[in-house]
Amino acid sequence: MALYPRIMAVLAAVALTSTMAAPAFAQRTSPQDPNQPEVHEGSTGRTSRGRQPRAARAPSDAEVRATVQGYLTALGNTCQLTEAKLLGQAPDKTSAYEVACATGPGYIVLSTTPPQATDCLVLANSAANARARDPQADVGTVCAMPANDNGPAVFEAYAREAGMDCVIDGAGIVGAAADGAIVYEIGCTNADGARIQKSASGWTRSSCFELASINAACKFTTPAEQAATLKSWLTGSEAAACDVQQARFMGQNANGVFYEATCAGADGVIVRFNAEKAVAQVYPCATAQQIGGGCKLTTTPPAAAPQA
């Protein structure tokens, strides 16, 4: 999934800073040419040799923090600022800053009107994708503060906020939704993973089971982990003896959610779950042709022809 155009525009703007040299706030003045004529200053009799304008003073750390905090506040960003660094200034006078936050990702902040902030995880993902296409690619500005090398901790925090309580064994950015929300994938050890995204109303989650049904593959979830997940849901039911080898999400309706399972050494089944993920009904594949089109993972023999 490609990143949402608004985010790509921000990344393009940030890339301007990749051409910056040292911040243009304290330009060095060259020594006075001894051959330059003296300049007399009024009636005092003092002379100077073509005095250069005084160099601009570089902003202090406190001034940088105050400036960046103003931009974050204007954006409604809740980052609790712990560190801020001026990276430089582009030819159009747009300044770029890197900031670290007490929790969550850090940001590259641009002093545009209005200001823009792109989180460090998005920038790192964009850079990784560009290098995968071309190892020599110029990826522009990325976050460099040690405090912003915190991807695993941020992903885990997001997963917990989204209601995932598994042991996380992989995570990353997938892209962006139509509304601009960043979509993350979370992988779980021996369990089905999910894609999550945050909106104004909170986090939403789409399981990798559901995504597979629309041909959207999860990078951090394996078929074996999905089979283990479905088997765990069958505990205590009439299908508990099924040693699930393959699992498939079929869909849902007003009656519940339907999954298909193949069973080692036994006939496959379709299982209907209620809203609490409790088994409501089990349908053997041999007689389940009318349930969502029947079993797809299990091959069932055709019904015997009636005796003459």
C-alpha positions in Angstrom: 0.0 0.0 0.0 1.4 3.4 -1.0 1.7 6.1 1.6 -1.1 8.6 1.5 -0.2 11.6 -0.8 -0.3 14.1 2.0 2.4 12.2 3.8 4.4 11.8 0.7 4.3 15.6 0.2 5.6 16.0 3.7 8.4 13.5 3.0 9.3 15.4 -0.2 9.5 18.7 1.8 11.6 17.1 4.4 14.0 15.9 1.7 14.9 19.5 1.1 17.0 19.4 4.2 19.2 16.7 2.8 20.9 19.4 0.8 21.6 21.6 3.8 25.0 22.3 5.1 25.5 23.5 8.7 22.7 25.7 9.9 22.9 29.1 8.3 22.6 30.9 11.6 26.3 31.6 12.3 28.1 32.3 9.0 31.8 32.7 9.3 33.3 36.1 8.3 36.5 36.1 6.3 39.6 37.9 7.5 39.8 41.5 6.3 41.8 42.0 3.1 44.7 44.2 4.1 44.6 45.9 0.7 41.1 47.1 1.3 41.0 50.9 1.9 40.4 52.2 5.4 36.9 53.6 6.2 36.6 56.6 8.4 33.7 56.6 10.9 32.4 60.2 11.5 34.4 62.7 13.5 35.7 60.3 16.1 38.8 59.7 14.0 38.4 55.8 14.4 39.0 53.8 11.3 38.2 50.2 10.3 39.2 48.1 7.4 35.7 47.4 5.7 34.1 45.9 8.8 31.9 42.9 8.0 28.3 42.7 9.3 28.1 40.8 12.6 27.2 37.1 12.2 23.7 36.0 13.2 23.6 34.3 16.6 22.8 30.6 16.6 19.6 29.9 18.7 20.2 28.3 22.1 18.8 24.9 23.0 16.1 26.5 25.0 15.1 28.7 22.1 15.0 25.7 19.7 12.8 23.8 22.2 10.4 26.7 22.6 10.2 27.2 18.9 9.4 23.5 18.2 7.0 23.4 21.1 5.1 26.2 19.4 4.9 24.3 16.2 3.7 21.1 17.9 1.1 23.0 19.9 -0.2 24.6 16.7 -0.5 21.1 15.2 -2.4 19.8 18.2 0.4 17.2 18.6 0.6 15.9 22.2 4.3 15.0 22.1 5.9 15.6 25.5 9.1 17.1 24.2 12.3 15.7 25.7 14.9 16.7 23.1 14.9 19.1 20.0 17.6 19.8 17.5 17.8 22.2 14.6 18.9 20.3 11.5 19.3 23.3 9.2 17.5 25.5 6.8 16.4 24.9 3.2 16.9 27.5 0.4 13.3 28.7 0.9 14.1 29.5 4.6 12.1 26.5 5.9 13.8 25.2 9.0 13.8 21.5 9.9 14.0 20.1 13.4 14.2 16.7 14.9 12.4 16.1 18.1 12.1 13.2 20.6 9.1 12.6 22.8 8.6 11.0 26.2 6.4 8.3 24.6 5.6 7.4 21.1 7.6 8.3 18.0 9.7 11.3 17.4 9.2 13.7 14.6 10.8 15.8 11.9 9.2 19.2 12.1 9.1 21.8 9.3 8.6 25.5 9.9 6.2 25.8 7.0 2.9 27.7 7.1 1.2 25.8 8.6 3.9 23.7 10.2 4.3 20.0 9.4 5.4 17.1 11.4 6.2 13.6 10.1 6.9 10.8 12.6 10.2 9.1 12.6 8.7 5.6 12.0 7.1 6.9 8.7 10.4 8.3 7.6 12.3 5.2 8.4 9.8 3.1 6.6 10.0 5.3 3.5 13.8 5.2 3.6 13.8 1.4 3.9 11.4 1.0 0.9 13.5 3.4 -1.2 16.7 1.5 -0.4 15.0 -1.8 -1.2 14.3 -0.5 -4.7 17.7 1.1 -5.0 20.5 0.6 -2.4 22.1 3.8 -3.6 18.9 5.9 -3.3 19.0 9.3 -1.7 16.4 8.9 1.0 16.5 12.4 2.3 16.1 13.3 6.0 15.6 10.6 8.6 15.7 10.7 12.3 19.1 10.2 13.9 18.6 10.8 17.7 19.2 7.6 19.7 15.9 8.3 21.5 14.1 8.0 18.2 15.4 4.5 17.5 12.4 3.1 19.4 10.3 1.4 16.8 9.6 -1.9 18.7 8.5 -0.1 21.8 6.2 2.2 19.9 4.6 -0.7 17.9 4.0 -2.7 21.0 2.4 0.3 22.7 0.1 0.8 19.7 -0.8 -2.9 19.7 -1.8 -2.8 23.4 -3.9 0.3 22.8 -5.6 -1.6 19.9 -6.5 -4.5 22.3 -3.9 -7.0 21.2 -2.5 -9.0 24.1 -0.3 -11.5 22.2 3.5 -11.9 22.4 4.6 -9.6 19.5 7.2 -11.0 17.2 7.1 -8.5 14.3 5.7 -5.1 13.4 5.9 -2.5 10.7 4.1 0.2 8.7 1.9 -1.1 5.9 0.9 2.3 4.4 -1.9 4.8 4.9 -5.7 4.6 4.8 -7.9 6.9 2.7 -8.2 9.3 5.6 -4.5 9.5 6.1 -4.3 7.3 9.2 -1.1 5.2 9.3 -1.8 1.5 9.0 0.5 -0.8 11.1 0.9 -4.6 10.9 1.4 -6.5 14.1 2.7 -10.1 14.2 2.0 -12.5 17.1 3.9 -15.6 18.3 1.9 -18.7 17.5 -1.2 -16.6 16.8 -3.0 -14.7 14.2 -1.8 -11.1 13.7 -3.6 -8.0 12.6 -3.4 -4.6 10.9 -4.3 -1.7 13.2 -5.0 2.0 12.6 -6.0 4.9 14.8 -8.9 7.3 14.1 -10.5 10.1 16.0 -12.8 7.5 17.7 -10.0 5.1 18.6 -8.1 2.1 17.2 -9.6 -0.3 14.7 -8.2 -3.8 14.0 -8.5 -6.2 11.0 -7.3 -9.7 11.7 -4.9 -11.4 9.2 -7.6 -14.1 8.8 -10.0 -11.4 7.5 -7.3 -9.8 5.3 -6.4 -13.1 3.7 -10.1 -13.5 2.6 -9.6 -10.3 0.4 -6.1 -11.3 -0.8 -4.3 -8.9 1.5 -1.4 -10.9 2.9 0.2 -10.3 6.3 4.0 -10.2 6.4 4.4 -11.3 10.0 1.7 -14.1 10.2 2.0 -17.6 9.0 -0.7 -20.2 8.0 0.6 -22.4 10.9 -0.1 -19.6 13.4 -3.6 -19.1 12.0 -4.2 -22.8 12.3 -3.0 -22.7 15.9 -5.4 -19.8 16.6 -8.4 -21.5 15.2 -7.6 -24.7 17.2 -7.4 -22.7 20.4 -10.9 -21.4 19.7 -12.2 -24.9 19.4 -11.3 -25.9 22.9 -14.2 -27.4 24.8 -16.4 -27.7 21.8 -17.5 -30.8 19.8 -14.7 -29.9 17.3 -12.0 -29.8 20.0 -10.5 -33.1 18.7 -9.7 -31.5 15.3 -6.0 -31.1 14.9 -6.2 -28.0 12.7 -3.8 -28.1 9.8 -5.3 -25.2 7.7 -7.7 -22.5 8.6 -9.8 -20.0 6.6 -12.0 -17.1 7.5 -15.2 -17.4 5.4 -17.2 -14.4 6.4 -20.0 -13.4 8.8 -23.7 -12.7 8.9 -26.3 -12.0 11.5 -25.9 -15.6 12.8 -22.2 -15.4 13.5 -18.7 -15.7 12.1 -17.7 -18.7 10.0 -14.3 -20.4 9.6 -13.2 -23.5 7.8 -10.6 -26.0 9.2 -8.9 -29.1 7.9 -8.2 -31.7 10.5 -5.3 -34.2 10.5 -6.6 -37.7 9.9 -10.2 -36.6 10.0 -12.9 -34.8 7.9 -12.7 -31.0 7.7 -15.3 -28.8 9.3 -16.9 -25.4 9.1 -17.4 -23.8 12.4 -19.8 -21.0 13.3 -18.8 -18.7 16.2 -20.9 -16.3 18.2 -19.8 -12.7 19.0 -17.9 -14.0 22.0 -15.9 -16.4 19.8 -17.6 -19.4 21.4 -18.5 -22.3 19.1 -22.2 -22.1 18.1 -22.3 -24.9 15.5 -20.1 -27.3 13.7 -20.8 -28.5 10.1 -18.8 -31.4 8.7 -17.5 -30.6 5.2 -19.3 -33.6 3.8 -22.7 -31.9 4.5 -21.8 -28.2 4.5 -22.2 -27.4 0.8 -24.8 -24.8 1.5 -22.7 -23.0 4.1 -20.9 -20.1 2.4 -20.3 -22.2 -0.7 -19.0 -25.1 1.3 -15.5 -26.2 2.2 -12.6 -25.0 0.0 -9.6 -26.5 1.9 -11.1 -30.0 2.2 -11.9 -32.0 -0.9 -15.2 -33.9 -0.4 -16.3 -36.7 -2.7 -19.5 -36.1 -4.7 -22.7 -37.4 -3.2 -23.5 -41.0 -4.2 -26.0 -41.4 -7.0 -29.3 -42.7 -5.8 -29.9 -46.5 -6.3 -32.2 -47.4 -9.3 
